[in-house]
């Protein structure tokens, strides 16, 4: 990339400077800072790696505020990353550099820039972890109090990034239950753009802690300069982009400080969550590929292992769990080629049996009326049927109708002097994970299950309630503002304990659907449930948005029944299969209600998915046509790292007579290789004209293949849902 185009990034190119440069270098990107003792650390540059000559020509921009971590008090009109009330009541803070150091890790370097206040004994370490084999840098801060008394942190961002003004657009995700990860693109304008979460437990239903900045105008999928940023935090967050009268936008990301001021005691260090950020010259999809590679290798549990194809019991039977029914579902998924059966909610409770959603959370004992042979019987049947076994839990929650609540009413989150605010079922409550006893209990739920039943291969971990009332019965009255932070510190401790002892179990992160799709939770989980809405059409939109930051291997995508249980839409089975095959394939259905023909189609699709699974789950994603662009279709593809295999998806979004849909040009292939085309999940009476033929990568990327707008099937099988999945193999 020429230096001139890099001007759209962060820093201005000018004359050499005598100050010390600190270079944070990932595989193909660099963050350059100016660090001079006794002065604030300042940004010089962020973008593609520069050569030595260009590095010598960097200087701090004079038409913006380049402080790497601006503190509040001596330039009060400007937005600050850090603000505090010192032990003597002073609200002003200054941060100047003292030195820097670099430490080597196995596949990364950690650069630390040491800052301090010249007057107060406050130290701040700016931390940057740069990976050697992926284009990702993680930034966080560690704030230490050396004063004689407690310091109150009122603002404590993880990082700030200046972005040069121009035609800069932001891409971000929003939504609600059953409509998560809705994609928006908006041009940055003067003023403030704030994305925040106040849920307390889950943080990605209504908004996401991830954004992308397209620096060359409205973002394009496979061309243009893009900065991507994701806050790796499971709790309340705030992302804020400030555009004032300078030549820069200022992006701040960190914990949402609202009602969360932190009292930093003498000798204590507060560590903020990491902000992971990347840069790509290959558009939005290029930034996504960087996140996917980093996430699979360094964040997700078992990110290098293929995911099993599973059947989950929820939409098939809901709370109607019984031994015979589970055995039947296990046999059915095995007969279709599945590898794992997961028993969902409704299996537990003794004094208060779990017959619906208003009892028994916290009482993790088998309901022997439903399951007379217990989990032992389920594991026996799983072995008989040749599948692995998984189980649903919601260990952070309880119900007022539970033995746990009767024994430990002091364990729930509740405002002092007030009745607890209840959630789902009119009885649900959130346990206070800031309490070490609650942490031990939640860890014990998993520990007891896996110690007694080590054959359990999979856990679906749910969280179906927000923190609705502010109050910890564990924290002191003076530290009630620590509630949200303490909750997620406790959550992290529990997950770390589980992973330290149980490295092999697969754990899905579910939270009323996709409310925990964030890199903070996923450091201990293998995947997440994208949405409780399994409608294939709406899933195209949700999974397209989700793919901006999360790889297919982490996106649970299931074939379900029709009419769909959420939106009541009836789509063809092939369409549902083709959408589910673009993520981690599973089923969310009662197989005994399927016809033999439907089972046969699923059996064929599962067999074909096993063939393409390595490409889908580990390949590079190229988004081709967005469902949000109103072109009547959506299309993506995955390409293997060696570019010898690819999987192409094409979904028609609506059926109108005389529709004219564009030919989709592919991406990511080797222009000089020839690729043989094979359609998967075929239902047509006649093959596609491209079936079995070979095309050059150049032709496929510059021209593309015509896709029929309807399926050539018998009259009685015609429907208005058309989709195609093509498998490309290099010859």
C-alpha positions as CSV (number, residue, x, y, z in Angstrom):
1,X,0.0,0.0,0.0
2,X,1.4,3.4,-0.9
3,X,2.0,5.8,1.9
4,X,-0.4,8.4,0.4
5,X,-3.4,6.1,1.0
6,X,-2.3,5.6,4.5
7,X,-3.1,9.2,5.3
8,X,-6.7,8.0,5.8
9,X,-5.5,6.1,8.8
10,X,-4.4,7.6,12.0
11,X,-1.3,9.8,11.7
12,X,0.1,12.6,9.6
13,X,3.3,12.0,7.7
14,X,5.8,14.8,8.2
15,X,9.4,15.5,9.2
16,X,11.5,13.2,11.4
17,X,11.2,13.4,15.1
18,X,13.9,12.9,17.7
19,X,11.6,11.2,20.2
20,X,11.8,7.5,20.8
21,X,9.5,5.4,18.6
22,X,7.8,2.3,20.0
23,X,6.7,-0.1,17.3
24,X,4.0,-2.7,18.0
25,X,4.1,-5.1,15.1
26,X,1.7,-7.9,14.3
27,X,2.0,-10.1,11.2
28,X,1.3,-7.4,8.7
29,X,0.2,-4.4,10.6
30,X,1.9,-1.9,12.9
31,X,1.0,0.5,15.7
32,X,3.7,3.2,16.1
33,X,3.8,5.5,19.2
34,X,6.0,8.4,20.2
35,X,7.3,7.8,23.8
36,X,9.5,10.5,25.3
37,X,10.2,10.5,29.1
38,X,8.3,13.2,30.9
39,X,5.7,13.7,28.1
40,X,2.5,12.0,27.2
41,X,2.8,8.9,25.0
42,X,1.3,9.8,21.6
43,X,0.1,8.0,18.5
44,X,2.1,8.2,15.3
45,X,0.6,5.6,13.0
46,X,-1.6,2.6,12.7
47,X,-1.9,0.5,9.5
48,X,0.1,-1.8,7.2
49,X,3.7,-2.3,8.1
50,X,6.0,0.5,7.0
51,X,9.6,0.2,5.7
52,X,12.5,1.8,7.7
53,X,12.5,4.9,5.6
54,X,8.9,5.6,6.1
55,X,9.2,5.0,9.9
56,X,11.9,7.7,10.0
57,X,9.5,10.2,8.5
58,X,6.7,9.9,11.1
59,X,5.9,12.7,13.5
60,X,3.0,13.5,15.8
61,X,0.1,15.1,14.1
62,X,-0.6,18.7,15.1
63,X,-4.2,18.9,13.9
64,X,-5.6,16.5,16.5
65,X,-5.1,15.1,20.0
66,X,-2.8,12.2,19.8
67,X,-2.3,11.3,23.5
68,X,-2.4,7.5,23.6
69,X,-4.4,7.5,26.9
70,X,-5.8,11.0,27.6
71,X,-6.5,11.7,31.2
72,X,-9.2,14.1,32.5
73,X,-8.5,17.4,34.4
74,X,-6.0,19.5,32.5
75,X,-7.8,19.7,29.2
76,X,-11.4,19.3,30.5
77,X,-13.3,20.0,27.2
78,X,-11.6,17.0,25.6
79,X,-12.9,13.5,26.0
80,X,-10.8,11.4,28.4
81,X,-10.0,7.7,28.6
82,X,-9.2,8.0,32.3
83,X,-10.8,10.1,35.0
84,X,-10.4,9.7,38.8
85,X,-11.0,11.3,42.1
86,X,-7.7,11.1,44.0
87,X,-7.6,10.3,47.7
88,X,-7.5,14.0,48.5
89,X,-10.5,14.8,46.3
90,X,-8.5,16.3,43.3
91,X,-10.2,15.5,40.0
92,X,-7.3,16.3,37.8
93,X,-4.8,13.7,36.5
94,X,-1.8,13.9,34.2
95,X,0.0,11.0,32.6
96,X,3.6,11.2,31.3
97,X,5.8,8.4,30.1
98,X,8.6,7.0,32.2
99,X,9.8,4.1,30.0
100,X,8.7,1.1,28.0
101,X,9.6,-2.6,27.6
102,X,8.9,-5.6,25.5
103,X,8.4,-9.2,26.6
104,X,8.2,-12.2,24.3
105,X,5.4,-14.8,24.5
106,X,5.2,-18.0,22.5
107,X,3.5,-16.4,19.4
108,X,3.2,-12.7,20.5
109,X,5.1,-9.8,21.9
110,X,3.7,-7.7,24.8
111,X,4.8,-4.1,24.7
112,X,4.3,-2.0,27.9
113,X,4.4,1.8,28.0
114,X,4.8,3.0,31.6
115,X,3.0,6.2,32.5
116,X,2.7,8.0,35.8
117,X,1.2,11.2,37.3
118,X,4.0,13.6,38.1
119,X,2.2,14.8,41.3
120,X,0.2,11.7,42.5
121,X,1.5,8.2,43.0
122,X,-0.7,6.8,40.2
123,X,0.8,4.6,37.6
124,X,-0.8,3.4,34.3
125,X,0.7,0.7,32.1
126,X,-0.5,0.7,28.5
127,X,-0.3,-2.9,27.3
128,X,-0.2,-4.0,23.7
129,X,-0.1,-7.7,22.7
130,X,0.8,-8.2,19.0
131,X,0.5,-11.6,17.4
132,X,3.2,-12.9,15.1
133,X,1.0,-15.0,12.9
134,X,-2.3,-13.1,12.7
135,X,-3.1,-9.5,12.1
136,X,-4.4,-8.5,15.5
137,X,-3.3,-6.3,18.4
138,X,-4.8,-6.3,21.8
139,X,-4.7,-3.2,24.0
140,X,-5.5,-2.8,27.6
141,X,-4.5,-0.8,30.7
142,X,-3.4,-1.6,34.2
143,X,-4.0,1.2,36.7
144,X,-2.2,1.1,40.0
145,X,-2.9,3.2,43.1
146,X,0.2,4.1,45.2
147,X,-1.5,6.9,47.1
148,X,-2.1,6.8,50.8
149,X,-5.9,6.3,50.4
150,X,-8.5,4.9,48.0
151,X,-8.8,6.4,44.6
152,X,-12.1,6.4,42.8
153,X,-12.0,5.6,39.1
154,X,-14.9,7.3,37.3
155,X,-13.8,6.6,33.7
156,X,-11.5,3.8,32.7
157,X,-11.4,3.0,29.0
158,X,-9.3,0.1,27.7
159,X,-8.0,2.2,24.8
160,X,-8.4,5.2,22.6
161,X,-7.8,5.3,18.9
162,X,-7.7,8.4,16.8
163,X,-9.0,8.0,13.2
164,X,-8.3,10.7,10.5
165,X,-11.4,12.4,9.3
166,X,-12.6,12.0,5.8
167,X,-15.3,9.8,4.3
168,X,-15.3,7.4,7.3
169,X,-18.2,5.0,7.9
170,X,-18.9,2.9,10.9
171,X,-20.4,-0.7,10.6
172,X,-22.0,-2.1,13.8
173,X,-24.5,-4.6,15.0
174,X,-27.8,-4.1,16.9
175,X,-31.0,-5.9,17.4
176,X,-33.2,-7.6,20.0
177,X,-34.2,-11.1,21.1
178,X,-34.9,-13.3,18.0
179,X,-33.5,-10.5,15.7
180,X,-29.9,-10.3,16.8
181,X,-26.8,-9.0,14.9
182,X,-28.7,-6.6,12.5
183,X,-26.1,-4.8,10.4
184,X,-25.9,-1.0,10.1
185,X,-23.5,1.2,8.1
186,X,-23.4,4.9,9.0
187,X,-21.2,7.8,8.1
188,X,-19.4,9.4,11.0
189,X,-20.7,12.9,11.5
190,X,-19.8,15.6,14.0
191,X,-21.0,14.8,17.5
192,X,-20.9,11.6,19.5
193,X,-21.8,8.1,18.5
194,X,-22.3,5.9,21.6
195,X,-23.0,2.2,21.8
196,X,-23.5,1.0,25.3
197,X,-24.9,-2.0,27.2
198,X,-26.5,-2.0,30.6
199,X,-27.8,-5.6,30.8
200,X,-25.4,-6.7,33.5
201,X,-25.3,-10.4,32.5
202,X,-25.5,-10.6,28.7
203,X,-24.3,-7.8,26.4
204,X,-25.0,-8.5,22.7
205,X,-28.8,-8.7,22.3
206,X,-29.5,-5.0,21.6
207,X,-25.9,-3.9,20.6
208,X,-22.5,-5.4,20.1
209,X,-19.1,-4.4,21.5
210,X,-17.6,-4.6,18.1
211,X,-17.3,-2.0,15.3
212,X,-15.6,-1.5,11.9
213,X,-14.4,1.8,10.4
214,X,-14.3,2.0,6.6
215,X,-11.8,4.7,5.7
216,X,-12.6,5.1,2.0
217,X,-16.3,5.7,2.1
218,X,-19.2,3.3,2.8
219,X,-17.6,-0.1,3.5
220,X,-17.1,-2.6,0.6
221,X,-16.8,-6.2,1.4
222,X,-13.5,-7.0,-0.4
223,X,-11.9,-3.7,-1.2
224,X,-10.9,-0.7,0.8
225,X,-9.1,0.2,4.1
226,X,-10.9,-0.9,7.2
227,X,-10.1,-0.8,11.0
228,X,-11.9,-3.4,13.1
229,X,-12.2,-3.2,16.8
230,X,-13.8,-5.7,19.3
231,X,-13.9,-5.3,23.1
232,X,-13.2,-8.7,24.7
233,X,-15.5,-8.2,27.7
234,X,-18.5,-10.2,28.9
235,X,-20.1,-7.3,30.9
236,X,-21.5,-3.8,30.4
237,X,-19.5,-1.8,27.9
238,X,-19.4,1.5,26.2
239,X,-18.0,2.3,22.7
240,X,-17.9,6.0,22.0
241,X,-16.7,7.9,18.9
242,X,-16.3,11.6,19.3
243,X,-16.0,13.9,16.3
244,X,-15.3,17.5,17.3
245,X,-13.6,20.5,15.5
246,X,-10.2,18.8,15.0
247,X,-9.2,16.6,12.1
248,X,-9.8,13.3,13.9
249,X,-12.5,11.0,15.1
250,X,-11.6,9.7,18.6
251,X,-12.7,6.1,19.3
252,X,-12.9,5.1,23.0
253,X,-13.8,1.5,24.2
254,X,-14.1,0.0,27.6
255,X,-16.2,-0.9,30.5
256,X,-19.4,1.1,30.8
257,X,-18.7,3.3,33.9
258,X,-22.4,4.2,34.4
259,X,-23.2,3.3,38.0
260,X,-19.9,1.5,38.2
261,X,-17.3,3.8,39.7
262,X,-14.5,1.7,41.0
263,X,-12.8,2.3,44.4
264,X,-9.2,1.4,43.8
265,X,-7.6,0.7,47.2
266,X,-4.1,1.5,48.2
267,X,-1.7,-0.9,46.5
268,X,-4.4,-2.3,44.2
269,X,-4.2,-2.6,40.4
270,X,-7.2,-2.4,38.1
271,X,-7.0,-4.2,34.8
272,X,-9.3,-3.2,32.0
273,X,-10.5,-5.8,29.4
274,X,-8.6,-6.0,26.1
275,X,-9.6,-4.1,23.0
276,X,-8.7,-6.3,20.0
277,X,-8.2,-4.3,16.8
278,X,-7.0,-4.9,13.3
279,X,-6.5,-3.3,9.9
280,X,-7.1,-4.6,6.4
281,X,-6.7,-3.3,2.9
282,X,-9.2,-6.0,1.8
283,X,-12.4,-4.4,2.9
284,X,-14.8,-5.5,5.6
285,X,-14.5,-9.2,4.8
286,X,-10.7,-8.8,5.1
287,X,-11.0,-7.4,8.6
288,X,-13.5,-10.2,9.4
289,X,-11.0,-12.8,8.3
290,X,-8.4,-11.3,10.7
291,X,-10.9,-11.6,13.5
292,X,-11.8,-15.2,12.6
293,X,-8.1,-16.4,12.4
294,X,-7.3,-14.7,15.7
295,X,-10.4,-16.0,17.4
296,X,-10.0,-19.6,16.2
297,X,-6.4,-19.8,17.3
298,X,-6.2,-17.6,20.4
299,X,-9.6,-17.2,22.0
300,X,-12.1,-20.0,21.3
301,X,-11.8,-23.3,23.2
302,X,-10.8,-26.0,20.7
303,X,-10.7,-23.5,17.9
304,X,-8.7,-26.0,15.8
305,X,-11.1,-28.9,16.2
306,X,-14.0,-29.7,13.9
307,X,-17.4,-29.3,15.6
308,X,-19.8,-32.2,15.9
309,X,-23.2,-32.2,14.1
310,X,-25.8,-32.3,16.8
311,X,-29.5,-32.5,17.5
312,X,-30.8,-30.3,20.3
313,X,-34.0,-31.2,22.0
314,X,-35.5,-27.7,22.7
315,X,-37.7,-26.9,19.7
316,X,-38.5,-30.6,19.4
317,X,-40.0,-31.3,22.8
318,X,-39.4,-28.1,24.9
319,X,-39.9,-29.1,28.6
320,X,-41.4,-32.5,27.7
321,X,-38.3,-34.5,28.6
322,X,-38.5,-38.2,29.2
323,X,-36.3,-41.2,29.0
324,X,-38.0,-42.8,26.0
325,X,-38.2,-39.6,24.1
326,X,-34.6,-38.9,24.5
327,X,-33.7,-42.4,23.3
328,X,-35.8,-41.9,20.2
329,X,-34.2,-38.6,19.4
330,X,-30.7,-40.0,19.8
331,X,-31.6,-42.9,17.5
332,X,-33.0,-40.5,14.9
333,X,-30.0,-38.2,14.8
334,X,-27.6,-41.1,14.6
335,X,-29.7,-42.5,11.7
336,X,-29.2,-39.2,9.8
337,X,-25.5,-39.2,10.4
338,X,-25.4,-36.8,13.4
339,X,-22.7,-37.2,16.1
340,X,-24.1,-35.6,19.2
341,X,-27.4,-35.3,21.1
342,X,-28.0,-32.4,23.5
343,X,-30.8,-32.6,26.1
344,X,-32.1,-29.1,26.8
345,X,-34.1,-27.5,29.6
346,X,-36.6,-29.5,31.7
347,X,-34.6,-32.5,33.0
348,X,-34.1,-31.4,36.7
349,X,-35.8,-30.5,40.0
350,X,-36.9,-32.7,42.9
351,X,-39.0,-30.7,45.3
352,X,-39.9,-28.3,42.5
353,X,-39.9,-30.3,39.2
354,X,-39.0,-28.3,36.1
355,X,-42.2,-28.6,34.2
356,X,-42.0,-25.0,32.8
357,X,-39.7,-22.0,33.2
358,X,-40.7,-20.9,36.7
359,X,-39.1,-23.5,39.0
360,X,-36.0,-25.4,40.0
361,X,-33.1,-23.3,38.6
362,X,-30.3,-24.0,41.0
363,X,-31.6,-27.5,41.9
364,X,-29.4,-29.5,39.6
365,X,-30.7,-32.9,40.4
366,X,-32.4,-35.3,38.0
367,X,-36.2,-35.3,37.9
368,X,-36.6,-39.1,38.3
369,X,-40.3,-39.0,37.3
370,X,-39.1,-37.9,33.8
371,X,-35.8,-39.8,33.8
372,X,-36.2,-42.8,36.1
373,X,-32.7,-44.1,34.9
374,X,-31.2,-40.7,35.4
375,X,-28.2,-39.4,33.5
376,X,-26.7,-42.8,33.7
377,X,-29.6,-44.1,31.5
378,X,-29.1,-41.2,29.0
379,X,-25.4,-42.0,28.7
380,X,-26.2,-45.6,28.3
381,X,-28.7,-44.9,25.5
382,X,-26.3,-42.5,23.8
383,X,-23.6,-45.2,23.7
384,X,-26.2,-47.7,22.4
385,X,-27.2,-45.2,19.7
386,X,-23.6,-44.3,18.7
387,X,-23.8,-40.6,19.6
388,X,-22.2,-38.4,22.2
389,X,-24.3,-36.8,24.9
390,X,-24.7,-33.2,26.0
391,X,-26.8,-31.4,28.6
392,X,-28.3,-27.9,29.3
393,X,-27.7,-25.9,32.4
394,X,-28.3,-22.3,33.6
395,X,-26.0,-22.1,36.6
396,X,-25.9,-18.4,37.1
397,X,-29.6,-18.3,37.9
398,X,-32.2,-19.5,40.4
399,X,-36.0,-19.3,40.9
400,X,-37.9,-18.2,43.9
401,X,-39.5,-21.7,43.7
402,X,-36.3,-23.7,44.3
403,X,-34.5,-25.4,47.1
404,X,-31.4,-23.3,46.4
405,X,-33.3,-20.0,46.9
406,X,-34.9,-21.3,50.1
407,X,-31.5,-22.1,51.5
408,X,-29.6,-19.1,50.2
409,X,-31.8,-16.1,49.6
410,X,-28.8,-14.0,50.3
411,X,-27.1,-15.2,47.2
412,X,-29.3,-13.4,44.7
413,X,-28.8,-9.9,43.3
414,X,-31.3,-7.6,45.1
415,X,-31.6,-3.9,45.8
416,X,-31.3,-3.2,49.6
417,X,-34.6,-2.6,51.4
418,X,-36.6,-3.7,48.3
419,X,-38.2,-6.8,47.0
420,X,-36.2,-8.6,44.3
421,X,-37.2,-7.9,40.7
422,X,-38.0,-11.2,39.1
423,X,-37.6,-12.2,35.4
424,X,-38.5,-15.2,33.2
425,X,-41.5,-17.2,34.5
426,X,-42.2,-14.5,37.1
427,X,-39.8,-16.2,39.5
428,X,-36.3,-16.0,38.0
429,X,-33.4,-14.3,39.8
430,X,-29.7,-13.8,39.1
431,X,-27.1,-15.2,41.5
432,X,-24.5,-12.7,42.7
433,X,-21.2,-13.9,41.0
434,X,-19.3,-11.3,42.9
435,X,-19.7,-13.5,45.9
436,X,-17.0,-16.2,46.2
437,X,-19.5,-18.7,47.6
438,X,-21.7,-18.3,44.6
439,X,-18.6,-18.7,42.4
440,X,-17.9,-22.0,44.1
441,X,-21.5,-23.1,43.7
442,X,-21.6,-22.3,39.9
443,X,-18.3,-24.1,39.4
444,X,-19.7,-26.9,41.4
445,X,-22.7,-27.3,39.1
446,X,-20.3,-28.2,36.3
447,X,-17.8,-30.0,38.4
448,X,-20.4,-32.3,39.9
449,X,-21.8,-33.2,36.5
450,X,-18.5,-33.9,34.9
451,X,-17.0,-35.6,37.9
452,X,-19.9,-38.0,38.2
453,X,-20.5,-38.3,34.5
454,X,-17.2,-37.8,32.6
455,X,-18.8,-39.1,29.4
456,X,-20.8,-35.8,29.0
457,X,-19.2,-34.3,25.9
458,X,-21.1,-31.0,25.6
459,X,-22.7,-28.4,27.9
460,X,-25.2,-25.8,26.7
461,X,-24.7,-22.9,29.2
462,X,-27.6,-20.6,29.2
463,X,-28.3,-17.2,30.8
464,X,-31.9,-16.0,30.4
465,X,-32.1,-12.9,32.6
466,X,-30.5,-9.4,32.9
467,X,-29.6,-7.8,36.2
468,X,-32.8,-5.9,36.8
469,X,-32.2,-4.4,40.2
470,X,-28.9,-2.9,41.5
471,X,-27.8,-4.4,44.7
472,X,-25.3,-6.9,46.0
473,X,-25.9,-8.6,49.3
474,X,-22.2,-9.5,49.4
475,X,-20.6,-6.2,48.6
476,X,-20.3,-3.5,51.3
477,X,-22.6,-0.6,51.2
478,X,-19.7,1.6,50.1
479,X,-18.8,-0.6,47.2
480,X,-22.3,-1.2,45.6
481,X,-21.1,0.4,42.5
482,X,-18.7,-2.6,42.0
483,X,-21.7,-4.8,41.3
484,X,-21.4,-5.2,37.5
485,X,-17.7,-5.4,37.4
486,X,-17.5,-7.9,40.3
487,X,-20.1,-10.1,38.6
488,X,-18.0,-10.5,35.5
489,X,-14.8,-10.8,37.4
490,X,-16.5,-13.7,39.2
491,X,-17.8,-15.1,35.9
492,X,-14.3,-15.1,34.4
493,X,-12.9,-16.9,37.5
494,X,-15.5,-19.6,37.2
495,X,-14.9,-20.2,33.5
496,X,-11.1,-20.2,34.1
497,X,-11.6,-22.8,36.8
498,X,-13.8,-25.0,34.6
499,X,-11.3,-24.9,31.7
500,X,-8.3,-25.6,34.0
501,X,-10.0,-28.8,35.1
502,X,-12.1,-29.8,32.1
503,X,-10.2,-29.1,29.0
504,X,-12.0,-31.4,26.6
505,X,-15.7,-30.7,27.2
506,X,-17.4,-28.6,24.5
507,X,-19.4,-25.6,26.0
508,X,-21.9,-23.6,24.1
509,X,-22.5,-20.0,25.2
510,X,-26.2,-19.4,25.0
511,X,-28.1,-16.5,26.6
512,X,-31.7,-16.1,25.4
513,X,-30.2,-16.7,22.0
514,X,-27.3,-14.6,20.9
515,X,-26.9,-12.3,23.9
516,X,-23.4,-13.5,24.7
517,X,-21.8,-13.4,21.3
518,X,-18.7,-11.5,22.5
519,X,-15.0,-12.3,22.6
520,X,-15.0,-11.8,26.4
521,X,-17.2,-14.8,27.0
522,X,-15.8,-16.9,24.2
523,X,-12.3,-17.2,25.7
524,X,-13.7,-20.2,27.7
525,X,-16.4,-21.4,25.3
526,X,-16.4,-23.2,22.0
527,X,-19.4,-21.6,20.3
528,X,-22.5,-19.6,20.8
529,X,-26.2,-19.8,19.9
530,X,-26.8,-17.1,17.3
531,X,-30.4,-16.6,18.0
532,X,-33.5,-18.4,19.4
533,X,-35.0,-17.5,16.0
534,X,-34.2,-20.5,13.7
535,X,-36.1,-19.2,10.7
536,X,-33.8,-19.7,7.7
537,X,-34.6,-16.4,6.0
538,X,-34.0,-14.2,9.1
539,X,-31.0,-16.3,10.0
540,X,-29.4,-15.2,6.7
541,X,-29.4,-11.6,7.9
542,X,-28.4,-12.5,11.5
543,X,-25.5,-14.8,10.5
544,X,-24.3,-12.3,7.9
545,X,-24.0,-9.6,10.5
546,X,-22.5,-12.0,13.1
547,X,-19.8,-13.1,10.6
548,X,-18.3,-9.6,10.7
549,X,-16.5,-10.6,13.9
550,X,-17.1,-14.3,14.6
551,X,-16.1,-17.4,12.5
552,X,-18.5,-20.1,11.2
553,X,-17.1,-22.6,13.7
554,X,-18.5,-20.6,16.6
555,X,-21.9,-20.0,15.0
556,X,-24.5,-22.7,15.9
557,X,-26.9,-22.9,13.0
558,X,-29.7,-25.4,13.2
559,X,-32.3,-27.0,10.9
560,X,-35.7,-26.5,12.5
561,X,-39.4,-27.3,11.8
562,X,-42.0,-25.3,9.9
563,X,-44.0,-23.3,10.4
564,X,-41.1,-21.7,12.3
565,X,-41.7,-21.5,16.0
566,X,-40.8,-17.8,16.3
567,X,-42.0,-16.1,13.1
568,X,-44.3,-18.9,11.8
569,X,-42.8,-18.7,8.3
570,X,-42.8,-21.9,6.1
571,X,-39.6,-22.3,4.1
572,X,-38.5,-25.4,2.2
573,X,-36.3,-28.0,4.0
574,X,-33.6,-27.5,1.4
575,X,-33.5,-23.8,2.1
576,X,-33.3,-24.4,5.8
577,X,-30.5,-27.0,5.3
578,X,-28.5,-24.6,3.0
579,X,-28.6,-21.8,5.5
580,X,-27.7,-24.1,8.4
581,X,-24.8,-25.6,6.4
582,X,-23.1,-22.1,6.3
583,X,-22.4,-22.3,10.1
584,X,-21.8,-25.1,12.6
585,X,-24.5,-27.4,11.4
586,X,-27.1,-28.9,13.8
587,X,-30.7,-29.7,14.1
588,X,-33.5,-28.2,16.4
589,X,-36.4,-30.4,15.5
590,X,-38.4,-33.5,16.5
591,X,-37.2,-36.1,14.0
592,X,-40.2,-38.4,14.5
593,X,-42.4,-35.8,13.0
594,X,-40.3,-35.8,9.8
595,X,-41.2,-37.8,6.7
596,X,-38.8,-40.5,5.4
597,X,-38.1,-38.2,2.4
598,X,-37.2,-35.3,4.7
599,X,-34.9,-37.6,6.8
600,X,-33.2,-38.8,3.6
601,X,-32.6,-35.2,2.5
602,X,-31.1,-34.4,5.9
603,X,-29.0,-37.6,5.9
604,X,-27.6,-36.6,2.5
605,X,-26.9,-33.0,3.6
606,X,-25.2,-34.1,6.8
607,X,-22.9,-36.5,4.8
608,X,-22.0,-33.7,2.4
609,X,-21.5,-31.2,5.3
610,X,-18.9,-33.6,6.8
611,X,-17.1,-33.3,3.5
612,X,-17.0,-29.5,3.4
613,X,-16.8,-29.1,7.2
614,X,-13.0,-28.3,7.2
615,X,-13.5,-25.5,4.6
616,X,-16.5,-24.0,6.3
617,X,-15.1,-24.1,9.8
618,X,-11.5,-23.2,9.1
619,X,-11.6,-21.5,5.7
620,X,-11.4,-17.8,4.8
621,X,-14.8,-16.1,4.6
622,X,-15.6,-13.9,1.6
623,X,-19.0,-12.1,1.8
624,X,-20.2,-11.5,-1.8
625,X,-23.7,-10.0,-1.7
626,X,-25.3,-8.6,1.4
627,X,-28.9,-9.3,2.2
628,X,-29.0,-5.8,3.5
629,X,-28.3,-4.4,0.0
630,X,-31.8,-5.3,-1.3
631,X,-30.6,-7.1,-4.4
632,X,-32.9,-10.0,-3.9
633,X,-30.3,-12.4,-2.9
634,X,-27.4,-13.0,-0.5
635,X,-24.2,-14.9,-1.1
636,X,-21.0,-15.8,0.8
637,X,-18.2,-18.3,0.3
638,X,-15.5,-20.0,2.3
639,X,-12.1,-20.8,0.7
640,X,-9.5,-23.1,2.2
641,X,-6.1,-21.6,3.1
642,X,-4.4,-23.5,0.3
643,X,-7.2,-22.1,-2.1
644,X,-7.7,-25.7,-3.4
645,X,-11.3,-26.0,-2.1
646,X,-14.2,-23.6,-1.7
647,X,-17.9,-23.6,-0.7
648,X,-20.2,-21.1,-2.4
649,X,-23.7,-20.2,-0.9
650,X,-26.5,-18.5,-2.8
651,X,-29.8,-17.7,-1.3
652,X,-32.8,-16.0,-3.0
653,X,-34.5,-13.8,-0.4
654,X,-37.9,-13.2,-2.1
655,X,-39.9,-14.5,-4.9
656,X,-41.2,-12.0,-7.5
657,X,-42.2,-12.7,-11.1
658,X,-39.9,-11.0,-13.6
659,X,-37.1,-10.7,-11.0
660,X,-33.7,-9.8,-12.3
661,X,-30.9,-10.9,-9.9
662,X,-27.3,-10.1,-10.5
663,X,-24.7,-12.8,-11.3
664,X,-22.5,-13.2,-8.2
665,X,-18.8,-12.9,-8.7
666,X,-16.8,-15.1,-6.4
667,X,-13.7,-14.1,-4.5
668,X,-10.6,-15.5,-2.7
669,X,-9.8,-18.2,-5.4
670,X,-6.5,-18.7,-7.1
671,X,-6.9,-17.0,-10.5
672,X,-4.7,-19.5,-12.2
673,X,-6.3,-22.7,-10.8
674,X,-9.1,-24.6,-12.4
675,X,-12.0,-25.5,-10.1
676,X,-14.5,-28.3,-10.7
677,X,-18.0,-27.5,-9.6
678,X,-20.4,-29.8,-7.8
679,X,-23.7,-28.8,-6.3
680,X,-24.6,-30.1,-2.9
681,X,-28.0,-30.8,-1.3
682,X,-29.5,-31.3,-4.8
683,X,-33.3,-31.6,-5.2
684,X,-33.6,-30.7,-8.9
685,X,-34.6,-33.2,-11.5
686,X,-31.9,-31.9,-13.9
687,X,-28.4,-30.7,-12.9
688,X,-27.1,-27.2,-13.1
689,X,-25.4,-26.3,-16.4
690,X,-22.2,-25.8,-14.5
691,X,-22.3,-29.2,-12.8
692,X,-19.1,-31.2,-13.2
693,X,-17.5,-28.5,-15.3
694,X,-14.2,-26.8,-14.5
695,X,-13.6,-23.0,-14.5
696,X,-10.6,-20.9,-13.8
697,X,-10.5,-18.9,-10.6
698,X,-10.1,-15.9,-12.8
699,X,-13.4,-16.6,-14.6
700,X,-15.3,-17.3,-11.4
701,X,-14.0,-14.1,-9.8
702,X,-14.5,-11.9,-12.8
703,X,-17.7,-13.3,-14.2
704,X,-19.4,-15.8,-11.9
705,X,-21.9,-18.5,-12.6
706,X,-25.6,-18.2,-13.5
707,X,-27.9,-19.6,-10.8
708,X,-31.5,-20.6,-11.8
709,X,-34.1,-18.6,-9.9
710,X,-36.2,-21.7,-9.2
711,X,-35.7,-25.4,-8.6
712,X,-36.5,-27.8,-11.3
713,X,-38.7,-30.2,-9.3
714,X,-42.0,-32.0,-9.8
715,X,-45.1,-29.7,-9.7
716,X,-46.2,-30.8,-6.3
717,X,-42.8,-30.0,-4.8
718,X,-42.5,-26.5,-6.1
719,X,-42.1,-23.6,-3.6
720,X,-40.9,-20.0,-3.5
721,X,-37.6,-20.7,-1.7
722,X,-34.5,-21.1,-3.9
723,X,-30.9,-21.7,-2.7
724,X,-27.7,-23.3,-3.9
725,X,-24.6,-24.7,-2.4
726,X,-21.6,-25.4,-4.7
727,X,-18.5,-27.2,-3.8
728,X,-15.4,-26.2,-5.8
729,X,-12.3,-28.4,-5.9
730,X,-9.1,-27.4,-7.7
731,X,-8.0,-29.8,-10.4
